Amino acid sequence: MRFFAPMSDIAATARVSRPLWGVFWMLVTGASFVAVTALVKLVGDGIPPAQSAFLRYAMGLVLVLPMFLPVFKARLSRRALTLFGLRGAFHTFGVILWFYAMTQIPVAEVTAMNFLNPIYVTLLAAVLLGERLAIRRILAILVAFAGALVILRPGLREVGPGHIAMLFTADSFAGGYLIAKIMADEVAPTVVVGMLSLTVTIGLAPFAWAVWVEPTWAEIGWLFLVAVFATLGHYTMTLAFAAAPLAVTQPVTFVQLIWATLVGAILFDEPADLYVILGGGLIIAAISYITMREALLRRRQMTPAVSQTKL
């Protein structure tokens, strides 16, 4: 599963820009997340979504064990623990819905609708954190939702449970990312990531137990590969953000939609839908515009006016 970090935070962390490396690592990220969706699709509905999600996160814990030393050393306040628990609940709900959607709708549609996450983050930040929404950003958000309508085409075709699940998935992940944005100013990034892995695994456990079926060794192997590629994707995404600003790396994510369409067509006989590519392109264009505007405004704030440079 491919998920976007809050854009303004990441743009601020990019220091020495190495655009080619940023593009390269983002391409690796896209390939990793497409592999995740393909593997989950391959597992299918033989295992209930909640159980598949739990097995993926439980095995993923092994891959992020080094992150837990800072977690155990951190002296977290009751407020921090509450917020981490709430973020885990948001992600638990979103992950179950995402795994369910993968069994219901084509890979390309899941990928395209996943791009709505940053749009919801922007809206929630405005409502809950009081961040200002300029008219240009509002127009970009409207373009993104127009892209979602192009993908769904309500009234022209059936909007199934998988599509509804993806809309709520984006909402859930946005809530989790907003809490991550708050906590990033209070604790180390490794603690934020480690606590997410821990709380989501714990949150998924009772849902998985309620629907548990005996998995085959092949299914366990596929889900372990899901955990590997998901962890790799998040790591290379971090490398991409460190190498170049989001204004450079964000548009590259469109390639992920092309790859997802090809994977769906070649491996799962899913017809290529030009409306999905068009809608996904509109969403990515809107996100890229918001990202570039944020980067431009941040540079203006960091560059003193001529009068301020005079002694």
N, C-alpha and C positions, 0 to 999 in steps of 0.2 A: 504494500500500500504506500501510494505516494501522497505525502502531506506537506503544505507550504508553511514556513515559519512566518511570524509577523514581519512585514516588509520593512517598516521603518527601523526596527531594531537591527536587522541584518545589514541594511544599507549603511548604518552608522558604524558597523564593525569592520567593514572592508577598508583596509589601509592601503597597502601597496597593490595597485591594480595590475593584474596579469590576465588580460582578457582572454587570450588563447587557452590558457590553463583553466580559466573559469568556464569557458565553453566546453572544453574537453571533459572536465569533471561533471558538468551538468548533463552531458550526453551519457556518461557512465551512469549517472543517477537515473536518468530516464530509462535506460536499458534495464537497470536493476528493478525499478518499479513495474515495468512492463512484465518482467519475468515473474514478479510477485503475483500480478493479476492472472497471468497465464497458468501458473502453478495452482492457484486457488481454484481457477476454473476447471483445471484438470482433476482436482479432487472431487469437484462437483458437490451434489447433495447427498452423497453416501454417508457423510458425517454432518450432523446438524451444525449450522453456522456458529452457534455459541461454543460448541465443543472444538470446532476447527480453530476458532479465534483463540480459545484458551490454550490449546496445544501449541499454536504458533508462538504465543507470548511466553508460555512456560519454558519452551525450548530456547526462545530468544534470551531469556534471563541468563542462560549459561554464557552467551556471547557478550553480555555487557557486565559480567561479574566485576571487572576492574572499576566500574563506576560506583560500586556499592560501598567501597571503603570511605569515600567522602560523604556518602549518605549516612553511614553509621557514625561518622565523626561529627557530623553537623548537629548542632544544638538547635533543633527546630522549635519555634514557639507554637503554642496551641493554634494561633491564627494560621501559621504556615502549614501545619498539619491538616487543618480544616480545608484550606484552599487546595492543597495537594490531593486530599480525598475527593473534593468536589471535581477537580480536574480529572481524576481517575474515573469518576462516575460518568462524566461527559464522554470520555474516550471509550469506556466500556460499552456504553449505549451505541456510540458511533461505529465501533468496530464490529459489533454483532450485526448491525444493519448493513455495513459494507460487505461482510461475508455473505449475508443473505442476498444482497443485490447481485453479487457475482454469480449466484446460481440462477438468477432470473432474467438478466438482460445482457446484451453483448459487452465484450471487453471494452470496446471503444466508447460506448455510452457511459460506462462506469468511470472511465478515465476522464472523459470530457466533463462530466458533472462534478467530478472531484475538484476541478479547477475553480469551483465556486467558493471554496473555503476562504481564500483571502478576502473575497467580497463580503462575506458574512462577518469576518473579523473586523473589517472596516466599519460596517454598520453597527456592530455591537460596541466597538470602541467609542463611536459617536454617542450612542445611547447611554452606555454605562460609565464610561470614563470621561465623557464630556469633550472628546476630541472634535475639532471643528471640521465640518464638511463643506468645502468650497463648492461653488456651482459646477466647476469642471470635474471635480471628483464625483459629484452626484450624477452628472451626465455619463461618466465612465461606468458607474454602477448600473445605470439604466441600460447601457449597451451590453453589459455582462448578463443582465437578466433577460434581455432580448435574445442573447445567445442561448440561454437556457430554454427559452420558448421555442427557438428554432430546433433544438435537440428534441424536445418533448413533443412539439406540434400537437397540443391538445385540440381535440375536435377533428383533427385530420387522421389521427390514428389512436389506438388504445394506449392510455397511460397506465402501465401496470404497477403492481406492488413494488417491483424492483426500482422503478423510477421514483416512487414516493419515498422508498427507503433511502435512496441516494440524497434526496433533498434534506431529509432529517439527519443523514450522516454528515453532510456539510455543516448543518447547524450545530451538531454536537461537537465536531472537531473545532469549529470556530470558538465555541465556549471554552474548550480546553486550551486553545492557543491564547485566548485573551487572559486566562489565568496565568499561563506561562509568561506572558508579557509582563504581568504584575510581579511575579516571583523572580524574574530574571534580574530585577534591580535589588533583590534582597539576599539571594543565595547563589552559589556557584552553578554554572551551567550543567556540570556533571551531576549535581544533586537534582536539578530539575528533570534531567533525562532519566536518571536512575529511579527517582520516585514515580515517574510515569510508568515505567516498566513494571515496577513492583505493585503499584495500586491497581493497574489494569489487570494484571494477572490474578490478583486477589479478587477483584470485582467480577471477573469472568468465571471464577471457580464455581460458585453456586448455580449459575445458569448452565454451565457445562455439565455439572453433576445431575441436574434435573432432566437432561435429555441424553445422557451418556449412552453411546453404543460402542461396541468393541471395535477399535480401528484395526485395520490390517497394517502389517509392517511397511507395505508400500505407501499407504496413506500417511503414516508417521514420517517416512522418509521425505515425501513431497512437502509436508508441512515444515519439516526441519529446513529444507531448502528455501521455503518461504521466509523463515526466520533469518536465514543467512543473507538472502538477497535484500530483505527489508533493512537489516542492520547495515549492509554494505551501502545501500542507497542513501540512508540517512548520513552515513559517514562521508561519502563522496559529495553529498549536497553541502555539508559543512565545509569541505575543501573548496567547492565552487564558490561559496559565499565569501570565503576568506581570500580567494584569488582575484575576484572581480566583483564590482557592484551589481546589485540586482537588475539595474537597467540593462546590463550586458547579458546576464544569465537567464533572466525571466523569459524573454522571447524564445529561447532554445527549448523551453518545455513543450512548445508546439510539436516538436519532433516526436515527443512521447506519444502524442495522439496518433500520429501517422503510424508509428510502430505498433501501437495497440490495435489499430484498424487492420494492419497486415497480419498480425498474430491471430486476431479473431477470424480473419478470412482463411488463412492457411491452415491453422490447427483445429479450428472449431466450426468451419464452414459457415461463419457468420457473414452475411452480405455486407460489403462496404457501403456505408451510408454517407453520402456527401453532405447531407443536412447536419449530421453529427460533427463532421470535420468543420463545416462552416460555423456552426454554433460554438464549438470549442475554440475556433479561431477568434471569434468575437469576444469570448470570455478572456482568453489570453491577451488579446490586444488591449482590453480594458484594464486588466491587471498590470500590464507593462506600462500603460500610460500613467496609472496611479503611482507606480513605482518610480518612474522617471520624474514625475512632478514632485514627489516626496524628496528624492535625491537632490533636485534642483533647489527646492526651498531650504533644505538642510545646508547646502553649500552657501546659499545667500546668508543664512543665519550665522554661519561660521566665519564668513569673510567680512571684516569690519569695513564700514563706510570710510570714504576718504577723510572726512572730518574727524573720525575716531582714531585715525592713525597719526594725527598730528599731535605733537606734545605742546 
